[in-house]
Amino acid sequence: MTKLRLKSKITIGVLFLFLMLLLVSILGYYYLDRVNRGSRAILEDNYESVEYTRNMLRTLDSWGQAPFSSQQEFEANLVKQEKNVTEPGEGAPTQSIRKRYGSLKNGDSSQLQAIKKDLFAVMEVNMKAIVNKNEAAMETADKALLYIAIISGVCFLLGVTFVYNFPGYIADPIHKLTEGIRGIAEKKYEQRLYFKSGDEFGELAAAFNTMAQKLDEYEHSNLARILFEKQRAEAVISSLKDATIGLDNQNTILFANNEALQLLGVPDKELVGKAAGEAAQRNDLLKFLLEKGPGGPIKIVVNNRESFFMREAVDIFHEKEKIGYVIILKNITAFKEQDLAKTHFIATISHELKTPLAATDFSLKLLDDERTGPLLPEQKELLDGIRNDNRRMIRMVSELLDFSKVESGNIQLQIQPVKPRQIVQYALDTVNKQAAGKQVNIRATLPPDPVQISADAEKSAWVLVNLLTNAIRYSAPGAEVELDVLATGTGALHFSVRDHGKGIDPAFRNKIFERFFQVPGADDAKGSGLGLAIAKEFIEAQGGSIGVESEPGKGSRFWFSLPLYRS
């Protein structure tokens, strides 16, 4: 036996409602038409006859006053009445009226009362017919109302039953299917659907049950392998020497190895599976690691010993879709200790070299004194070369000492209100001789307002001297160096040194402030590559910023900004 499809059931239900509505409409139309026909028959057959007889009675009452007009009106209504004889017993009085009317026209006035009697007889027949037909019409109307009420009530009950049950017939399987899908999403593969209908819902339930069975089989067949892979992954993560924390896209902590748990100071059960934001509220180190701040060494005290780590975040992708990320803390304590030892070594060597270099410079001055005896031109040329090399060595040793102080954190700053004019004037006085020797003109622009900055005057002047020295060095003879000091409107004062030299290639622009870096092609004998690195440390230590703008062939503009003094 073929079972109805869901589409066929819906079509039958809608067709059933349509047929009930059509039946009520046809029945109402039928009975309304019957009542209308009865009313029209009363008007056409009886009411007009009564109207004709009434008109003839009125003419008989005025017969003697205007015989001619009364006669015409009477004959016209009599002709109409003879054409409208529709009721039994109406024809004989009408014929009698015609016969008696002929005698009345011939002058027999005794026929008036007999004609009136016949007219009343015609009127009475029609009045009785009107009453009978009206009663029949009322009976028909009552019967129509009864039938329509019964059929409408039946249709209403069937329609309400259909409307109440049919949505549930459609919605209940969909609701059960939705619950089943949710169960499958939660890995409840034992879910099954049972629909008794043999329509599309039954087929859908069968397909769902097959899918759930296959998923259940797949889950159990791969469970052991998945557990093995999980244990192996946990073993690999635990064996990592670097502290490692894994998170998914929703910032849920997936794993943390023993090193990470030891650094955070929390047990595994209080971390793994928890939301990172929730766990970070109880752990400052985790909160710091989750923040994507600037990179740099992180100092963490472990077992009463300072250790240094580098934070690294690595995104994890699966089929080009990011599924999470891993935070790795690399222990750089050994490298930090080596770097500190290197800094101390440089400071010690630089300090030890500074004394003999200063003594050598003093000895060179004595040799250059004419009181010790004249020098041959060749001897004086050698003496000048030795003096230049010695001074370059003294300058390099001084820079190394400054840099070692910066690296070790022993730099001493004297932050106080300073007028920018003092820093600029000191820098100009220092480089004037060098600028004059190369015929370079320095044009300085100062702010008109008597502003002050919060800075270390000596360190800031050292930075400005370094920038001016570099600008003079890379400027052509007769060129101009622009020194501008302007307020930025953001609570800082902007110092800018611009030259019109050969500029810096974009590939090296980001490395210009790194230690020991020198632009390829520059005169390496002129510096140590530490000046800009020290300048950067000095400015940033005072809460300022430093940078460079340059294009090859168009010169360079080095700038730094320092905060304005606020009382």
C-alpha positions as a printed Julia matrix, in Angstrom:
567×3 Matrix{Float64}:
   0.0    0.0     0.0
   1.46   3.33   -1.06
   1.57   5.89    1.78
   0.81   9.51    1.18
   3.71  11.92    0.9
   3.89  15.03    3.09
   3.19  17.27    0.1
   0.04  15.22   -0.74
  -1.19  15.45    2.87
  -0.8   19.22    2.9
  -2.58  19.47   -0.47
  -5.49  17.3     0.75
  -5.83  19.34    3.95
  -5.91  22.66    2.11
  -8.34  21.2    -0.51
 -10.62  19.97    2.31
 -10.82  23.47    3.81
 -11.48  24.91    0.34
 -14.33  22.42   -0.33
 -15.99  23.25    3.01
 -15.85  26.95    2.18
 -17.26  26.24   -1.3
 -20.13  24.17    0.14
 -21.18  26.94    2.53
 -20.99  29.48   -0.31
 -23.14  27.36   -2.71
 -25.74  26.61   -0.05
 -26.05  30.27    0.94
 -26.33  31.34   -2.68
 -29.05  28.73   -3.37
 -31.34  29.77   -0.51
 -30.77  33.47   -1.04
 -31.79  32.99   -4.66
 -35.0   31.19   -3.59
 -35.95  33.98   -1.19
 -35.18  36.55   -3.87
 -37.3   34.74   -6.44
 -40.25  34.52   -3.99
 -40.02  38.22   -3.21
 -39.88  39.08   -6.91
 -42.94  36.85   -7.57
 -44.92  38.67   -4.88
 -44.09  41.98   -6.46
 -44.76  40.9   -10.04
 -47.83  38.7    -9.54
 -49.77  40.02   -6.56
 -48.64  43.48   -5.53
 -49.19  44.82   -9.08
 -52.7   43.29   -9.23
 -53.56  44.98   -5.92
 -52.2   48.24   -7.34
 -54.34  47.87  -10.49
 -57.55  47.12   -8.55
 -56.86  50.06   -6.2
 -56.5   52.39   -9.2
 -59.75  51.07  -10.72
 -61.62  51.6    -7.42
 -60.34  55.17   -7.28
 -61.64  55.87  -10.85
 -65.05  54.39   -9.99
 -65.32  56.79   -7.02
 -64.84  59.76   -9.37
 -66.82  58.27  -12.32
 -69.55  60.87  -12.43
 -67.23  63.87  -12.12
 -64.97  63.17  -15.13
 -66.36  60.26  -17.07
 -63.98  60.45  -19.99
 -60.69  60.49  -18.03
 -62.01  57.97  -15.51
 -62.98  55.68  -18.32
 -59.52  55.84  -19.93
 -57.71  55.17  -16.64
 -60.11  52.34  -15.76
 -59.65  50.63  -19.13
 -55.83  50.93  -18.93
 -55.69  49.31  -15.45
 -58.23  46.64  -16.49
 -56.09  45.66  -19.48
 -53.03  45.36  -17.19
 -54.99  43.28  -14.72
 -56.22  40.93  -17.44
 -52.56  40.35  -18.4
 -51.52  39.73  -14.77
 -54.01  37.0   -13.74
 -51.7   34.58  -11.86
 -53.68  33.23   -8.91
 -56.46  30.62   -8.81
 -59.89  32.31   -8.43
 -58.55  35.56   -9.88
 -59.74  34.96  -13.51
 -63.57  34.77  -12.9
 -63.83  38.17  -11.07
 -61.6   39.73  -13.7
 -63.87  38.47  -16.54
 -66.91  39.63  -14.6
 -65.35  43.09  -14.28
 -64.81  43.22  -18.06
 -68.44  42.17  -18.75
 -69.98  44.57  -16.21
 -67.68  47.39  -17.37
 -69.22  47.05  -20.9
 -72.68  47.61  -19.43
 -71.37  50.56  -17.37
 -69.98  52.22  -20.51
 -73.44  51.86  -22.15
 -74.97  53.87  -19.36
 -76.01  51.21  -16.84
 -74.79  52.91  -13.64
 -76.25  50.1   -11.52
 -73.15  48.06  -12.4
 -70.84  50.24  -10.22
 -71.45  48.31   -7.0
 -71.1   44.93   -8.74
 -67.8   46.0   -10.34
 -66.51  47.2    -6.96
 -67.52  43.87   -5.46
 -65.57  42.03   -8.18
 -62.56  44.35   -7.67
 -62.59  43.59   -3.95
 -62.73  39.88   -4.82
 -59.61  40.24   -7.04
 -57.84  42.25   -4.32
 -58.71  39.67   -1.66
 -57.33  36.82   -3.8
 -54.05  38.65   -4.31
 -53.76  39.69   -0.66
 -54.2   36.09    0.45
 -51.58  35.08   -2.11
 -49.2   37.71   -0.76
 -49.63  36.4     2.78
 -49.13  32.79    1.69
 -46.08  33.57   -0.4
 -44.59  35.68    2.39
 -45.03  32.8     4.83
 -43.4   30.45    2.31
 -40.48  32.85    1.86
 -40.04  33.17    5.63
 -40.08  29.4     5.96
 -37.49  29.12    3.18
 -35.3   31.74    4.87
 -35.53  30.01    8.26
 -34.68  26.7     6.65
 -31.72  28.3     4.85
 -30.42  29.82    8.1
 -30.75  26.46    9.85
 -28.91  24.57    7.1
 -26.18  27.2     6.79
 -25.73  27.3    10.58
 -25.44  23.5    10.77
 -23.03  23.23    7.86
 -21.01  26.25    9.05
 -20.77  24.78   12.54
 -19.59  21.45   11.16
 -17.07  23.23    8.91
 -15.9   25.37   11.82
 -15.32  22.35   14.06
 -13.51  20.48   11.3
 -11.43  23.6    10.45
 -10.45  24.23   14.09
  -9.49  20.58   14.49
  -7.44  20.72   11.31
  -5.71  24.01   12.23
  -4.99  22.78   15.75
  -3.58  19.4    14.76
  -1.91  20.06   11.41
   0.84  22.51   12.63
   1.74  20.04   15.34
   1.93  17.29   12.76
   4.51  19.38   10.89
   6.3   21.06   13.84
   6.66  18.1    16.23
   8.94  16.06   13.94
  10.99  19.18   13.19
  11.37  19.86   16.93
  12.43  16.28   17.59
  14.87  16.45   14.69
  16.35  19.72   16.07
  16.83  18.13   19.5
  18.44  15.12   17.88
  20.88  17.31   15.91
  21.81  19.17   19.1
  22.48  15.86   20.77
  24.72  14.8    17.88
  26.57  18.13   18.17
  27.19  17.29   21.84
  28.53  13.88   20.75
  25.48  11.98   22.07
  25.57   9.52   19.21
  23.04   7.19   20.86
  20.26   9.59   19.84
  17.52   7.99   17.66
  14.34   9.3    16.03
  11.14   7.27   15.57
   8.34   8.64   13.36
   5.36   6.39   12.55
   4.5    8.25    9.37
   5.78   6.91    6.08
   6.24  10.31    4.5
   9.36  12.49    4.19
   9.63  12.74    7.99
   9.89   8.99    8.21
  12.65   8.97    5.59
  14.4   11.83    7.42
  14.27   9.89   10.7
  15.73   6.82    9.01
  18.56   8.87    7.5
  19.23  10.54   10.85
  19.39   7.21   12.65
  21.8    5.85   10.04
  24.02   8.92   10.45
  23.98   8.63   14.26
  24.86   4.94   14.05
  27.78   5.63   11.7
  29.05   8.44   13.94
  28.75   6.21   16.99
  30.71   3.49   15.26
  33.34   5.97   14.09
  33.63   7.49   17.56
  34.19   4.14   19.23
  36.48   2.85   16.53
  38.74   5.94   16.77
  38.47   6.53   20.51
  41.47   4.4    21.38
  43.59   5.98   18.65
  42.5    9.47   19.69
  43.35   8.75   23.32
  46.74   7.46   22.26
  47.41  10.54   20.17
  46.27  12.75   23.06
  48.63  11.04   25.47
  51.47  11.32   22.99
  50.79  15.03   22.43
  50.69  15.61   26.18
  54.0   13.78   26.54
  55.58  15.94   23.81
  54.26  19.14   25.4
  55.45  18.1    28.86
  58.93  17.34   27.51
  59.38  20.88   26.15
  62.02  22.82   28.06
  60.35  26.16   27.37
  57.19  27.14   29.25
  54.3   26.61   26.81
  50.61  27.56   27.09
  48.08  26.71   24.35
  44.79  28.56   23.77
  42.0   28.27   21.21
  40.21  31.05   19.31
  37.84  31.62   22.24
  40.81  32.13   24.59
  40.17  28.88   26.42
  43.36  27.36   27.85
  43.89  23.98   26.19
  47.16  22.92   27.81
  50.13  24.12   29.86
  53.3   22.13   30.41
  55.06  21.67   33.75
  57.43  24.63   33.23
  54.49  26.97   32.59
  52.59  25.67   35.62
  55.69  26.15   37.77
  56.15  29.74   36.6
  52.47  30.57   37.07
  52.32  28.81   40.43
  48.95  27.12   39.81
  47.97  23.46   39.48
  46.88  21.98   36.18
  43.22  21.53   37.14
  42.82  25.24   37.94
  44.17  26.31   34.54
  43.45  23.83   31.73
  39.93  24.12   30.34
  39.34  27.51   31.94
  38.71  30.8    30.15
  41.99  32.72   29.96
  40.37  35.98   31.1
  38.88  34.32   34.17
  42.15  32.61   35.1
  44.14  35.82   34.52
  42.09  37.64   37.16
  43.75  35.45   39.79
  47.25  35.44   38.26
  49.15  38.61   37.37
  51.8   36.8    35.31
  49.17  35.12   33.11
  47.41  38.47   32.69
  50.7   40.03   31.56
  51.38  37.2    29.11
  47.92  37.5    27.54
  48.42  41.19   26.88
  49.99  41.82   23.48
  52.37  44.51   24.7
  55.83  45.47   23.43
  58.37  42.67   23.3
  61.36  42.52   25.58
  62.87  40.39   28.32
  60.53  39.47   31.18
  62.02  39.12   34.66
  60.38  36.4    36.77
  61.51  35.32   40.23
  61.66  31.52   40.37
  62.84  29.75   43.55
  64.17  33.06   44.94
  66.28  33.56   41.83
  65.8   36.1    39.07
  65.22  34.53   35.68
  64.7   36.23   32.32
  62.32  35.05   29.58
  61.27  36.14   26.09
  57.56  35.93   25.25
  56.69  34.54   21.83
  53.17  33.96   20.47
  52.74  31.5    17.6
  49.44  31.17   15.7
  48.23  27.63   14.95
  46.49  27.02   11.61
  44.51  24.08   10.24
  43.78  24.13    6.52
  44.59  27.88    6.37
  42.17  28.63    9.22
  43.45  29.86   12.55
  42.35  27.54   15.35
  44.34  28.98   18.24
  47.75  30.13   19.36
  50.58  29.1    21.67
  52.45  31.35   24.13
  56.08  30.28   24.6
  58.39  31.64   27.29
  61.99  31.06   26.25
  64.46  31.08   29.14
  67.22  33.56   28.27
  68.71  33.81   31.76
  72.07  32.41   30.6
  72.22  34.85   27.7
  71.23  37.71   29.99
  74.03  36.81   32.38
  76.48  36.61   29.51
  75.29  39.99   28.22
  75.7   41.48   31.69
  79.19  40.02   31.94
  79.98  41.47   28.53
  78.74  44.87   29.65
  80.86  44.74   32.78
  83.84  43.64   30.73
  83.39  46.51   28.25
  83.01  48.97   31.13
  86.16  47.67   32.84
  88.25  47.65   29.66
  86.98  51.07   28.61
  87.78  52.51   32.02
  91.26  50.98   31.96
  91.91  52.25   28.41
  90.75  55.77   29.13
  93.64  56.58   31.49
  96.54  55.61   29.16
  94.76  57.22   26.2
  94.42  60.47   28.14
  98.1   60.25   29.1
  99.0   59.64   25.45
  96.97  62.69   24.41
  98.84  64.77   26.99
 102.18  63.44   25.7
 101.21  64.33   22.14
 100.52  67.88   23.25
 103.99  68.06   24.83
 105.61  66.74   21.65
 103.71  69.35   19.65
 105.06  72.13   21.89
 107.87  73.96   20.13
 109.76  74.3    23.4
 110.6   70.58   23.2
 112.26  71.2    19.87
 111.2   71.72   16.28
 109.67  68.86   14.29
 110.29  67.96   10.72
 107.24  68.17    8.41
 107.12  64.38    8.19
 107.28  64.11   12.02
 104.49  66.71   12.41
 102.31  64.82    9.89
 102.82  61.58   11.83
 102.1   63.42   15.07
  98.8   64.78   13.69
  97.77  61.29   12.55
  98.57  59.8    15.94
  96.63  62.64   17.66
  93.52  62.08   15.48
  93.59  58.32   16.09
  94.1   58.87   19.82
  91.17  61.28   20.07
  88.98  58.9    18.07
  89.94  56.15   20.53
  89.13  58.42   23.48
  85.73  59.25   21.95
  85.0   55.57   21.27
  86.01  54.6    24.83
  83.72  57.34   26.21
  80.83  56.04   24.11
  81.49  52.5    25.3
  81.44  53.69   28.9
  78.18  55.54   28.34
  76.65  52.53   26.6
  77.72  50.16   29.37
  76.02  52.46   31.87
  72.84  52.41   29.79
  72.83  48.62   29.45
  73.53  48.02   33.14
  70.83  50.49   34.16
  73.3   52.66   36.06
  72.63  55.78   34.0
  71.89  58.73   36.26
  69.41  61.31   34.98
  68.86  64.75   36.48
  65.39  65.64   35.23
  64.63  69.3    35.8
  63.01  72.23   33.97
  65.33  73.31   31.14
  65.02  76.06   28.55
  65.5   74.64   25.05
  67.65  77.67   24.14
  70.3   76.47   26.63
  70.51  73.03   25.0
  70.63  74.51   21.49
  73.27  77.1    22.41
  75.5   74.49   24.06
  75.22  72.21   21.0
  75.97  75.08   18.58
  78.99  76.17   20.6
  80.29  72.59   20.51
  79.97  72.02   16.74
  80.71  75.54   15.46
  84.38  74.8    14.89
  83.58  71.58   12.99
  80.93  73.39   10.89
  83.28  76.25   10.11
  86.02  73.83    9.08
  83.68  72.3     6.5
  82.03  75.63    5.6
  78.58  74.35    6.67
  76.02  76.91    7.81
  73.68  75.94   10.66
  70.34  77.73   10.62
  68.55  77.46   13.99
  64.84  78.16   14.6
  63.59  78.37   18.19
  60.03  78.66   19.5
  58.98  82.23   20.31
  57.26  81.23   23.54
  59.43  80.9    26.67
  58.64  77.21   27.1
  60.55  74.76   29.29
  61.02  71.02   29.02
  61.49  68.32   31.65
  64.85  66.83   30.71
  68.45  66.14   31.65
  70.19  69.11   30.06
  73.57  67.37   29.69
  72.21  64.17   28.12
  69.82  66.07   25.82
  72.62  68.37   24.66
  74.83  65.32   24.01
  72.11  63.87   21.76
  71.68  67.15   19.86
  75.48  67.46   19.42
  75.59  63.9    18.06
  72.85  64.64   15.5
  74.48  67.93   14.43
  77.9   66.25   14.14
  76.46  63.55   11.88
  74.61  66.18    9.77
  77.81  68.22    9.3
  79.79  65.08    8.48
  77.44  64.0     5.67
  76.82  67.51    4.26
  78.71  68.87    1.26
  80.99  71.91    1.74
  78.96  75.1     1.68
  75.68  73.29    2.44
  73.16  74.26    5.1
  71.98  72.27    8.15
  68.56  73.19    9.55
  67.99  73.0    13.32
  64.3   73.49   14.21
  62.74  73.45   17.69
  58.92  73.45   17.54
  56.04  72.73   19.93
  53.99  69.75   18.71
  50.75  70.63   20.49
  50.76  67.23   22.22
  52.62  68.24   25.36
  56.1   67.81   23.87
  58.84  69.87   22.23
  60.23  68.66   18.91
  63.96  69.0    18.07
  64.77  68.43   14.39
  68.13  68.35   12.54
  67.96  68.23    8.76
  70.84  67.86    6.31
  70.9   67.75    2.52
  73.34  64.88    2.13
  72.98  61.6     0.3
  70.28  60.23    2.62
  69.69  56.72    3.95
  68.45  53.74    1.97
  65.0   52.51    3.2
  66.46  49.04    3.81
  68.71  50.43    6.57
  66.38  53.06    8.04
  64.91  50.78   10.73
  68.38  49.62   11.84
  69.98  53.03   12.18
  69.47  53.14   15.97
  70.86  49.65   16.61
  74.18  49.31   18.44
  77.33  49.08   16.31
  75.31  49.5    13.11
  76.79  51.65   10.37
  75.21  52.36    7.0
  77.1   50.48    4.27
  79.17  52.87    2.18
  79.69  55.35    5.05
  83.16  56.33    6.28
  83.65  53.68    9.0
  86.67  55.44   10.4
  84.52  58.33   11.51
  82.55  56.56   14.27
  81.87  53.44   16.31
  78.2   52.91   15.46
  77.16  53.56   19.08
  76.22  57.25   18.95
  72.64  56.88   17.73
  72.05  53.81   19.92
  73.14  55.82   23.0
  71.04  58.79   21.85
  67.97  56.57   21.62
  68.54  55.24   25.14
  69.07  58.77   26.55
  65.89  60.16   24.96
  63.64  57.22   25.85
  64.97  57.22   29.43
  63.66  60.81   29.7
  60.18  59.81   28.46
  60.72  61.08   24.91
  60.91  59.57   21.44
  63.41  59.68   18.58
  63.24  58.89   14.88
  64.49  59.58   11.38
  63.0   60.54    8.0
  65.17  60.13    4.95
  65.1   59.59    1.19
  68.14  58.66   -0.9
  69.57  61.76   -2.59
  67.36  64.17   -0.57
  69.09  64.18    2.78
  67.91  63.08    6.22
  65.94  64.58    9.09
  66.71  63.22   12.57
  64.37  64.31   15.33
  63.61  63.73   18.99
  60.89  65.04   21.28
  60.93  65.71   25.03
  57.95  66.4    27.32
  57.11  69.96   28.27
  57.62  70.99   31.88
  54.42  71.15   33.93
  54.62  72.81   37.33
